[in-house]
């Protein structure tokens, strides 16, 4: 159940064969040392509401509980989150067991699983919700859905374009971006003693009221920053 995770490229969520082959090649070329041994970042596709994928789901908890996920959040196995090989962070999906039709909804915050045939790695809470804990794996259908209103209420989103070890480098990038982008900021992040990230300075662009608005900011940054991704504004 506990699998390792990172970050890939795919042209279309439903195009599973090409997405996986692209991921395999890019993983070898672009593996970066972030999020412990589990995180690397490359360009990801735009999630299309209603897109589906079928395959095997698994779940993970310890020893990753308390470490940083690939998007920088502290992974809490009792929250409804999941790891997916290519869907953008902040994508919400419905996971349905094919055998029992039980469903759960999760937010993509991490990368994985990297076991052949598996398409999503659920948190322990999400796995418990659909009785996946004991069997460990099951055939599922994954469906991209709109974020729940309860999640969006009062929340803001930003685009992380870079995470660097030196403050001076972050400030230099901030100065480069400021003339052409609004709300460019830098934020310090302490090293996580449980693993997942070293001390870093994050460069953030935008402060938007929805993932859709943050996506528009991201699209303007993609050419120069293909590794950029959307995160909640309040994530430290």
C-alpha positions as CSV (number, residue, x, y, z in Angstrom):
1,X,0.0,0.0,0.0
2,X,2.8,2.5,0.9
3,X,4.2,3.4,-2.5
4,X,6.6,6.1,-3.6
5,X,5.5,9.2,-5.5
6,X,6.8,11.9,-8.0
7,X,5.5,14.2,-10.9
8,X,4.9,13.5,-14.7
9,X,3.5,14.7,-18.0
10,X,0.4,13.4,-19.9
11,X,-1.5,14.8,-22.9
12,X,-4.9,13.7,-21.7
13,X,-6.1,12.0,-18.4
14,X,-8.1,9.4,-20.3
15,X,-5.2,8.5,-22.6
16,X,-3.7,6.1,-20.2
17,X,-1.2,4.3,-22.4
18,X,0.5,7.5,-23.7
19,X,0.4,9.1,-20.3
20,X,2.2,6.2,-18.7
21,X,4.8,5.9,-21.4
22,X,5.5,9.7,-21.3
23,X,5.7,9.5,-17.5
24,X,8.2,6.7,-17.6
25,X,10.5,8.6,-19.9
26,X,10.3,11.9,-18.1
27,X,10.6,10.4,-14.7
28,X,14.1,9.2,-15.6
29,X,15.1,12.5,-17.1
30,X,13.6,14.9,-14.5
31,X,13.7,13.4,-11.1
32,X,14.4,16.1,-8.6
33,X,15.3,15.9,-4.9
34,X,12.3,17.3,-3.1
35,X,9.7,15.7,-0.9
36,X,12.4,13.2,0.3
37,X,12.9,10.4,-2.2
38,X,9.3,10.6,-3.4
39,X,8.9,13.9,-5.2
40,X,9.9,15.3,-8.6
41,X,8.1,17.9,-10.7
42,X,7.4,18.1,-14.4
43,X,4.6,19.6,-16.6
44,X,1.1,18.1,-15.9
45,X,-2.1,18.2,-18.0
46,X,-5.2,20.3,-17.3
47,X,-7.8,18.1,-15.7
48,X,-11.1,17.8,-17.7
49,X,-14.2,17.5,-15.6
50,X,-15.8,14.1,-16.3
51,X,-12.7,12.4,-17.5
52,X,-12.5,8.8,-16.3
53,X,-9.8,6.2,-15.8
54,X,-10.1,2.6,-14.6
55,X,-7.4,0.6,-12.8
56,X,-6.2,-0.5,-9.4
57,X,-6.3,1.7,-6.3
58,X,-4.2,1.2,-3.3
59,X,-3.7,3.3,-0.1
60,X,-0.9,4.7,2.0
61,X,-0.4,6.0,5.6
62,X,2.6,5.3,7.7
63,X,5.5,6.1,7.3
64,X,4.5,9.0,5.1
65,X,2.1,10.5,7.7
66,X,3.5,13.8,8.8
67,X,5.9,14.2,5.9
68,X,5.4,16.7,3.1
69,X,3.5,15.5,0.0
70,X,4.7,16.4,-3.5
71,X,2.6,19.6,-3.4
72,X,4.3,20.7,-0.2
73,X,1.5,20.1,2.2
74,X,2.0,18.0,5.3
75,X,0.4,14.6,4.5
76,X,-2.3,13.7,7.0
77,X,-3.5,10.2,6.4
78,X,-6.8,11.0,8.1
79,X,-7.7,13.7,5.4
80,X,-9.4,12.8,2.1
81,X,-6.4,13.2,-0.2
82,X,-4.7,11.0,-2.8
83,X,-1.7,10.5,-5.0
84,X,-2.0,10.3,-8.8
85,X,0.8,10.0,-11.4
86,X,-0.3,13.0,-13.6
87,X,-3.4,14.8,-12.5
88,X,-2.7,18.4,-11.4
89,X,-2.6,19.2,-7.7
90,X,-5.9,20.6,-6.5
91,X,-7.8,18.3,-8.8
92,X,-10.8,16.6,-7.1
93,X,-11.8,13.1,-8.1
94,X,-14.5,10.6,-7.2
95,X,-13.1,7.1,-6.7
96,X,-15.7,4.3,-7.2
97,X,-15.0,0.6,-6.3
98,X,-16.2,-1.4,-9.3
99,X,-17.2,-4.4,-7.3
100,X,-19.3,-2.6,-4.6
101,X,-20.1,0.8,-6.1
102,X,-18.9,2.5,-2.9
103,X,-17.5,5.9,-3.5
104,X,-15.3,8.5,-1.9
105,X,-14.1,12.0,-3.0
106,X,-10.4,13.0,-2.7
107,X,-8.1,15.9,-3.6
108,X,-4.9,15.2,-5.4
109,X,-1.9,16.4,-3.4
110,X,0.8,13.9,-4.1
111,X,2.4,11.7,-6.8
112,X,2.2,7.9,-7.2
113,X,1.6,5.1,-7.0
114,X,4.5,3.7,-9.0
115,X,3.4,0.1,-9.2
116,X,2.4,-1.3,-12.6
117,X,-1.4,-1.3,-13.0
118,X,-2.2,1.0,-10.1
119,X,-3.7,4.4,-10.9
120,X,-4.3,6.1,-7.6
121,X,-3.0,5.9,-4.0
122,X,-5.7,6.9,-1.4
123,X,-5.1,8.3,2.1
124,X,-6.0,5.9,4.9
125,X,-9.2,7.9,5.6
126,X,-10.4,7.6,2.0
127,X,-9.5,3.9,1.9
128,X,-11.5,3.4,5.0
129,X,-14.4,5.2,3.5
130,X,-14.8,2.6,0.8
131,X,-13.6,-0.5,2.8
132,X,-10.3,-0.7,1.1
133,X,-8.1,-1.0,4.2
134,X,-8.2,-4.8,4.6
135,X,-7.9,-5.9,0.9
136,X,-5.3,-3.1,0.3
137,X,-6.1,-2.9,-3.5
138,X,-9.2,-3.0,-5.6
139,X,-10.4,-2.2,-9.1
140,X,-11.8,1.3,-9.3
141,X,-13.1,4.0,-11.6
142,X,-11.6,7.5,-11.1
143,X,-13.7,10.4,-12.3
144,X,-12.6,14.1,-12.3
145,X,-15.2,16.3,-10.5
146,X,-15.5,19.9,-9.6
147,X,-14.1,20.9,-6.2
148,X,-16.8,20.8,-3.5
149,X,-18.2,24.2,-2.5
150,X,-17.4,23.5,1.1
151,X,-13.7,23.2,0.2
152,X,-13.7,26.4,-1.9
153,X,-15.5,28.5,0.7
154,X,-13.2,31.2,2.1
155,X,-10.1,29.6,0.4
156,X,-7.6,31.3,-1.9
157,X,-5.1,29.8,-4.3
158,X,-1.7,30.7,-5.7
159,X,0.9,29.3,-8.2
160,X,4.2,28.1,-6.9
161,X,6.8,28.7,-9.6
162,X,9.9,27.7,-7.8
163,X,11.3,26.5,-4.5
164,X,15.0,27.3,-4.0
165,X,17.4,26.9,-1.0
166,X,18.7,30.5,-1.1
167,X,16.7,33.6,-0.2
168,X,18.8,35.7,-2.7
169,X,17.8,33.5,-5.6
170,X,14.1,33.7,-4.6
171,X,14.3,37.5,-4.4
172,X,16.0,37.7,-7.8
173,X,13.2,35.7,-9.3
174,X,10.6,37.8,-7.5
175,X,12.1,40.9,-9.1
176,X,12.0,39.3,-12.5
177,X,8.3,38.4,-12.2
178,X,6.9,41.5,-10.5
179,X,6.7,43.8,-13.5
180,X,4.5,41.4,-15.5
181,X,2.5,39.5,-12.7
182,X,0.4,40.6,-9.8
183,X,1.0,39.5,-6.2
184,X,4.4,38.0,-6.5
185,X,5.7,36.9,-3.1
186,X,8.3,34.7,-1.5
187,X,7.7,32.6,1.5
188,X,10.1,30.7,3.7
189,X,9.5,27.0,4.5
190,X,11.4,25.3,7.3
191,X,12.8,21.8,6.8
192,X,10.4,19.1,7.8
193,X,12.1,16.9,10.5
194,X,9.9,13.9,9.3
195,X,11.2,14.2,5.8
196,X,9.7,15.5,2.5
197,X,11.4,18.9,2.1
198,X,14.6,20.6,3.0
199,X,14.6,24.3,4.1
200,X,13.5,26.4,1.1
201,X,12.2,29.7,-0.2
202,X,9.1,29.4,-2.3
203,X,8.2,31.9,-5.1
204,X,4.5,32.4,-5.4
205,X,2.5,34.2,-8.1
206,X,-1.1,35.3,-7.6
207,X,-3.7,35.2,-4.9
208,X,-6.9,34.0,-6.4
209,X,-10.3,33.0,-5.1
210,X,-10.7,29.8,-7.1
211,X,-8.6,27.1,-8.7
212,X,-10.0,28.2,-12.0
213,X,-8.6,31.7,-11.6
214,X,-5.3,30.3,-10.4
215,X,-5.2,28.1,-13.5
216,X,-5.4,31.2,-15.7
217,X,-2.3,32.5,-13.9
218,X,-0.6,29.2,-14.3
219,X,-1.2,29.2,-18.0
220,X,0.6,32.5,-18.4
221,X,3.6,31.0,-16.6
222,X,3.8,27.6,-18.2
223,X,6.2,28.4,-21.0
224,X,8.9,29.7,-18.6
225,X,8.0,27.6,-15.6
226,X,6.7,24.2,-16.8
227,X,7.1,22.8,-13.2
228,X,4.8,25.4,-11.7
229,X,1.7,24.2,-9.9
230,X,-1.4,25.4,-8.0
231,X,-1.5,25.3,-4.2
232,X,-3.8,26.7,-1.5
233,X,-2.5,30.1,-0.4
234,X,-2.4,29.1,3.2
235,X,-0.2,26.1,2.8
236,X,3.1,26.5,4.6
